[in-house]
Amino acid sequence: MGNDAGLRRFAGTVSLVTGASRGIGFAIAERIVAEGGEVVLTARTAEALTEAVEQLGPAASAVAGRADDADHRAEVFAHIARAHGRLDHLVNNTGINPVYGTLAALDVAAARKILEVNVLATLEWTRAALTAGLARSIVNVASVAGQGASPGIALYGVSKAAVINLTLQLADELAPGIRVNAVAPAVIKTDFARALFEGRESEVSAAYPLARLGVPADVAGPVAFLLSEDAAWITGQTITIDGGAGIGGLA
Ligand SMILES: NC(=O)c1ccc[n+]([C@@H]2O[C@H](COP(=O)([O-])OP(=O)(O)OC[C@H]3O[C@@H](n4cnc5c(N)ncnc54)[C@H](OP(=O)(O)O)[C@@H]3O)[C@@H](O)[C@H]2O)c1
């Protein structure tokens, strides 16, 4: 679980992690629980969420629904008020990429959906969390796709660039009370990224100085740090988590 130091940075706190039945969101929830926190998860599929909650134990609960559905968000915050009466941390982890191809060939309905889920829903979860009394910090899950050209998934990159800038805008607007940071991972081994590495993992890993692809726990550690008081004087930052891929050696 990556918590060998016996840290308890989330004791007495409640966190909401969206898109957390598997992958990066689940690993973040796992880390928060390992450090003594309570966590509320969301995702669309109720059965997968039930399994995730069973794995995490009594500190976890979940509400199923679509991240871009206002009624679902209202249900989540009603659950948090009822079950916990407080909210300390928000992790905007849900992100989608339903299309692959050039911008020239992009279907505009798909583009709209990507921006609705990845950008506008991130803002809406944040606004609703503030209304619900969010007390401490927010981490948004962006991507290295938002830090440069990302051929084939360009509009996804545009949406993640917007998440990075949204992080800056919110950090400015919500200081000093709430800190807002982001992470920008490269390829992490989850269902979401499977097409990018399946069947050719050693070939893809060769592009990474640290000589392997990322795993969800590689993201959960930095997210836990940014959420916690260890990052008390850090806001508006995006931490790149890329196994050194961005170093840019000339070899
Ligand atoms: N994996 C990577 O290489 C990588 C790299 C950079 C950034 N990221 C970002 O990391 C985040 C998590 O990705 P992941 O790789 O962990 O994906 P994943 O393993 O596919 O997990 C995605 C999670 O989000 C839920 N979800 C998907 N669409 C949703 C929606 N519209 N509303 C609510 N929940 C939804 C999924 O459950 P349901 O399907 O049941 O809803 C699942 O729990 C995303 O923002 C992604 O853009 C991933």
The ligand as an ORCA input file, in Angstrom:
! r2SCAN-3c Opt
* xyz 0 1
  N      -3.941      5.517    -16.839
  C      -3.188      6.475    -17.365
  O      -2.205      6.214    -18.104
  C      -3.479      7.922    -17.064
  C      -2.481      8.866    -17.366
  C      -2.735     10.216    -17.085
  C      -3.938     10.594    -16.517
  N      -4.886      9.654    -16.239
  C      -6.128     10.113    -15.630
  O      -6.339      9.406    -14.413
  C      -7.736      9.374    -14.129
  C      -8.141      7.960    -13.768
  O      -7.841      7.107    -14.845
  P      -7.520      5.544    -14.663
  O      -6.397      5.245    -15.568
  O      -7.440      5.194    -13.228
  O      -8.854      4.910    -15.319
  P      -9.642      3.558    -15.018
  O      -8.750      2.526    -14.434
  O     -10.378      3.256    -16.268
  O     -10.676      3.986    -13.867
  C     -11.610      4.988    -14.113
  C     -12.566      5.092    -12.949
  O     -13.460      6.171    -13.187
  C     -14.807      5.679    -13.302
  N     -15.464      6.473    -14.346
  C     -15.186      6.485    -15.672
  N     -15.974      7.350    -16.312
  C     -16.781      7.906    -15.376
  C     -17.829      8.869    -15.413
  N     -18.210      9.439    -16.567
  N     -18.429      9.196    -14.248
  C     -18.056      8.621    -13.074
  N     -17.086      7.702    -12.981
  C     -16.456      7.355    -14.111
  C     -14.646      4.200    -13.612
  O     -15.757      3.403    -13.224
  P     -17.044      3.202    -14.215
  O     -16.492      2.809    -15.552
  O     -17.858      2.154    -13.541
  O     -17.708      4.528    -14.224
  C     -13.422      3.864    -12.765
  O     -13.763      3.732    -11.410
  C      -8.422      9.976    -15.356
  O      -8.720     11.334    -15.115
  C      -7.372      9.868    -16.445
  O      -7.555     10.849    -17.438
  C      -4.692      8.323    -16.486
*
